[in-house]
């Protein structure tokens, strides 16, 4: 897998993935940024959420569960001093579907966290990772 990050101006960068998609990242205004894009550390959390939510939905659909929506809300804490790594990350999944089996949802969240989500497992090397979920009938 390859990616490229190129300076746009100031501390704004364009990140391009191997699959051809581009995102803009920028630093905080107090660091010279102009708020033109997501912060790089926010991008890590977004990647984690996307990876985890993808797994949960994929696992549930393979189990023939009627998933109509999945939201991953992420709450993270960073260290106070450099390097300001994530020290705690909590993922809360809200999974919606008519007649979803809560046991299957619990299993999908657990499998993602412990076996399939590369981002979660990798970030869990430095941060305390926790997960929970709720099921919404609809």
N, C-alpha and C positions, 0 to 999 in steps of 0.2 A: 504494500500500500504506500502511496506517495501523496504528498500534499505540498503546496507552495504558498508562502506568505510573502507579500510584496508591500513595501511602504507606499502609501498614497501621498500623504503629507503629514507634517507634524508628527503625531504618534498614532495616526490612522493607518490601518493595514487592510489589504484585501487578501482573504484566504481562499485558495482555490483547491478543491478536492480533486482526486484522481478521476472521479466520475464527472467532472466538469462543472460542478456547482460552486458558486462564489458567495462568500459572506464578508461583511465589513465588520472589522473590530476596531475599537478606539479606546484610548485611555480615558480615565476620569479627567474632568476639567482641571482639578488641582494638580494633575500630572502632565498638563499640557494638551489634553484631549479636547475635542469639540463636541463630544457626545453624538458622534456620527454612526456609532454602531455598538454592538454588544461588547462588554469587557471580556478579555480573554479568559479570565477565571469563571465568569458567568457562562462562557461557551463550554467549559468543562462540565458544569452542572447541567446545561441543556443536553449535552451529549450523553451524560449519565441517564437523564430522564428519558431521552429518546430510546436509548439502548434497552433500558428496563421495561418501559411501556411496550416497546416492540415485542419483547419476549413474552410479557404477560398476555398480550392480545394473541400472539401466535400460538402459545401453549393452549389457551382457552379455545381458540377456534379449532385446533387439532382435536380437542376433546369434545367438539361439537356443542360448545357452550354459546348461547346467543348474545354475544358481545355487540353492543351498539355504540359504546363510548368508553374511553379509558383516559383518565387524567392522572398524571403524576405530579403532585405538588412536592417540591423539594425545599427543605430547610437546612441550611448549612452554617457551620461556624468555622472561622479561620483562626489560625494562630495570630497572636498580637505582634510577634516579631518576625523578621525575615529569616528564612523564607516563610511566607504566610500561607502555609499549606492548610488544606481543609483538615480539621481535627474531629469534626462530628458532622455526619450527614444523615438526615432522616428523609425517607421517601414515603409519601402517603398516596396510595392509589385509590381513586374512586372509579369503580368499574360498574357500568350500567348495562342492563340487558333484562329482557323479560324472562323470569324464571331461572336466573343464574344460580348455580350451586355454590354457596359460600365456601364449602370445602375445596372445590375445584379452584376457586379464585385464590384461596390461601395457598394451595399447592403451587399454582402458577407463580405467585409472588415469591415463594420460597425457592422454587427452581431457578427463577431468574437471578435471585440474590446469591444463591450458593453454587450454581452450576453454569448458567448460560451467559449472563451479562458480564462481558469482559470489562467494561468500564466500572461496574460496581465492584467486581472482585479486585481490580487493579487499585481503585481508589480506597478500597477497604484496607490496603496495606499501610496507609497513613492515617486514615480517619475511622472513627467508630461509626459503623454503618448500621442503621436500624430501618425497618420497613413495617408498615401496617397498611390496612386496606378497609374499605367499606364497599358494600354492594348496594346499588340502587336499582330497584325494580322498575323497569320502564323501557 
